[in-house]
Amino acid sequence: MKVYIAGPMRNFPEFNFPAFHAAAAKLRAEGHTVFSPAERDIERHGGVDISKGNITGDEKQAAAEHGFDLRVALAEDLAWICAEAEAIALLPGWAHSKGATAEYNVARALGLQVILLLGDGQQATGVA
């Protein structure tokens, strides 16, 4: 299944990239094709991990240091959800993230499967 990972990034240490990386590895080990916005951000910036050294997950710091543009990132993420995703996997704290809630609402509008990723590595499917 093609799965998009959504979760909080801004204002989290290193944009919460470690949680995205762990979720991507777990989902791939289960045989899924995964789109991780953390991995895409690294790819978009020529392989540079824009999270490193950003201990507060400050979007302005990422913009100043790496040219990060939230509009570009979110447009690419939503485009993948619309064109490719069969499911969205939600990291803990997703409901408190403006970006993740937008991604969730698009996924729900499209009728995608919802996977809730729990903090202990467990998951529950079919979450409304």
C-alpha positions, 0 to 999 in steps of 0.5 A: 500500500502507498502510505503518506506519513503525517505528523507534527514538525514545526516547533519540535526538536529537529522537526521531529524527523527521527519519528518520521524516519522510524515510522518510514522504516517500520512501514517499509519493513511491512512492505508499504511504499512510503512518502515521508515529508522528512525524507522529501525535505532532505531530498529537496535540499540536495541531500542536506538534512535541514533538521540537524542543528535546529533544536527547536524546529524553527521554520524561519531558521530552516528558511534562512539556513537552507532556503526552506519554503513551507508553501513548496513543501506542503504543495508537494506533500499534498500533491502526493497524497492526492495523486498516489496515497492509498493511506495516511499514517498519523504520528503521535501529536498529529492533531495539534499540527496545522500541516498534519491536520490539513493532510488528514482532512485531504486524505479523509476527503479522498476516502483514504485509509487512516493508520494511527501510529502509536508511540510504542511502535504499535498501530491501529487502523481505521481511525476516523 
